[in-house]
Amino acid sequence: MGNKPSFGETDLPCPQPRQFPMLLWLLLLLILPPGRDQSGVTPKAFLLLNPPWSTNFHKDEVTLTCRDSLSPAQGDIYWYYNENLLNKKSEEIQIHKTGYYKCKTQRSSLSDPVHVDFSFDKLILQAPHSVFEGDEVVLRCQAREEAKEKRFYRNEIQIQSNFTLQSVSMNNDKYHCTALVRGFWTWNKEISKHLMIQVQELFSPPMLIASPSSPTEGSPVTLKCETWLPPQRSHIQLQFCFFREDKALGKCWSSSPELKLPTVWSEDAESYWCQAESVTPPIRKRSLRSQLYVQRIPVSDVTLEIQPPEGQLTEGENLLLICSVAKGTGTVTFSWHREGTVRSLGRKTQRSLSAVLQILTVKESDAGRYYCAADNIHGPILSKLIRVTLRIPVSRPVFTLTSPRMQAMVGDVVELHCESQRGSPPILYRFYHENVTLGSSSVPSGRAVFKFSLTADHSGNYSCEADNSLGVQRSDRVILSVTVPVSHPLFTFSPAVPQAVAGDVLELRCEAQRGSPPILYWFYYKNVTLGSREAPFGGGASFNLTLMAEHSGNFSCGADNGLGIQHSEMVILSIIGPPSNKTTLITEGVTAGLLSILGLAVTAALVCHFRTQRNSERLSTTGTPSYSPREFKEPSRTSNTNPQEPLDPVEPQPVYNNVNPGDSDLVYSEIWSTQHTNENSANSPRKHWEDKEPTVIYSDLKKAYPDDSTEQASIVDSDLEDAVENYENVPCVLSALDR
């Protein structure tokens, strides 16, 4: 009462001892040929009570009606009282005795027994006899006389009055009631007998039925969740759900008791079960688990197909291996193999009659014979062998060039070799010089050779091509330099004259008209090498020569580019002396220079003589030297105080050369510095004189006039020597000559 429906397996309640005769009757009826329903099970008859109470007072009368699922009942009706057949054939009977009543129609099996009680008690508890799982049941506490203070009990525990049982279930609960019943003089407390409510199944636990019971792999199967509702509750709506192991199949919940599986496989051979549930009231029951056995058909007629067809494909393409079986059910394991290898190339397990293995970018090592195998537990079946051949494109060829010597020369016979290491034969080789075809050769295997004789035009880039109709490959380029020996060079002068003057610069020109650079040119005078020049990019070379008188004679040149020197023809050149105008100018220049030096020397000697005589006269008169105010005072020199060091040589007197320009009022003095120092010889004055001309310094002095100051008047009174002294200080003649 009030319990939720169980999701577990529902067992029938154990029959009470008094129910065993009823079970015997049920066994007897199973061997009779009554009508059957669509499921093949004969439906039971059932009893209806009016009034519906299973407990009544003595002398009450109850009407029993026998029904089946095909009501109204047809034919004779059989009634039983306490397992005894009653002599009554009608659909309804009236009873007034306590006991078990059953009935049966011609189209049904024996009904369940219904116990009806006629009591002599003063207080009884009444409940409907036809109660199903989930029904609401109203209990009535009835007394023969007036009663009050009625109370209800379940398993000796008081419950509320006017009790209504909500959603009863099949259990062993016992109910009774109490009340105060009016007696002759007073109210007496009465207790009813205990009552067990006979709750019937709303529907039986379902049974899962598979059709066909042993299907073949790949075929459909229908699952049916079979149960029945009693005729009294035929209006109840049921819904169903199917399970494989513990996983629901399809959609839960469905009003259809059937589920169709499109295909079943050997791995689907597991336990199946179903559940049935009433919408109102919510009663749910499940079936027992049923094992589904799936038959498997072994594979047969295994074949291997290759794409591209005929097994002809080019290296680098993709190869498809298709393995198929004509028969076989369930999951098939396909494997692919190449003859001579232990390990399989691939393996696939799938539920189909064919499978594909793709080998990407096949290479030469993939050529050979292939086969496949198929297995669906009954053992592998092999296909026939199919050969796969590969057409291999040519690889990039290797180009080589051979010549009889390290450096190829004009006239040499060279060989061009071209070879591809890989490629399906035949291979066509083409040879190129600067992308111009020289020739071609087709060979089944190995390399191709092309020979030719070199000319000067054969320098440049060489290459080759390989072609076997699967693609063209070009080799790397090889540079060939054909060395051309130099020709006899042409020797010329610039300017081109047969005679030249000593001192002129003459350009000697040598050029070979042909020859591979670089070219080295040699220039000769009477077979003696004057020098060499290189022309790194070809052409000619020049050599400049400053001519001397002894250069008259034969000139020539040679050219060499490593293949042997070639000489030019000799050219004769005559050298003559310098022209007369040049000699005259030189002579005049030298003579003028010598006369100038001699004049200066004579002048210096005379001045020195007069000065010496004047100074001696002054010394003889005064005993000390005297100087005119206009004389330039000699710069003081620092004496050498170190007695161990050599003294400087006697320094000549500074030279003052006073020149009177005539009518001008200025006199220019030329001063020659002749000082000596104690520095090293590299800085000595003599070394300086040897390297440079003496430093010339000019200073301006005004000429003396009679109307000047007293100092100027004293000059007039002096004699001629005094006048000379005012204008020049003349050193010894030796100092002038040193210049």
Buried (B, 14 or more C-beta within 10 A) or exposed (E): BEEEBEEEEBEEEEEEEEBEBBEEBBEEBEEEEBBEEEEEEBBBBBBBBEEEBBBBBEEBEBEBBBBBBBBEBEEEBBBBBBEEEBEBEEBEBEBEEBBBBBBBBBBBBBBBBBBBBBBEBBBBBBBBBBBBBBBEBEBBBBBBEEBEEBBBBBEEEEBEEEBEBEBBBBEEBBBBBBBBBBEEEEBBEBBBBEBBBBBBBBBBBBBBBBEEEEBBBBBEBEBBBBBBBBBBBEEBEBBBBBBBEEEEBEEEBBEEBBBEBEBBBBEBBEBBBBBBBBEEBEBBBBBEBBEBEBBBBBBEEBBBBBBEEEBEBBBBEEBEBBBBBEEBBBBBBBBBBBEEEEEBBBEBEEBEBBBBBEBEEBEEEBBBBBBBBBBBEEEBBBBEEBEBEBBBBBBBBBBBBEBEEEEBBBEBEBEBBBBBEEBBEEBBBBBBBEEEEBEBBEBEEEBBBBEBEBEBEBBBEBBBBBBBEBEEBBBEBBEBEBBBBBEEBBBBBEEEEEEBBBEBEBEBBBBBEEBBBEBBBBBBBEEEEBEBBEBEEBEBBBBEBEBEEEBBBEBBBBBBBBBEBBBBEBBEBEBEEEEEEEEEEEEEEEEEEEEEEEEBBEBBBEBBEBBEEBBEEEEEEEEEEEEBEBBBEEEEEEEEEEEEEEEBEEEBBBBBBBEBEEEEEEBBBBBBEBEBEEEEEEEBBEEBBEEEEBEEEEEEBEBBEEEBEEEBEEBEEEEEBBBBBBBBBBBBBEBBEBB
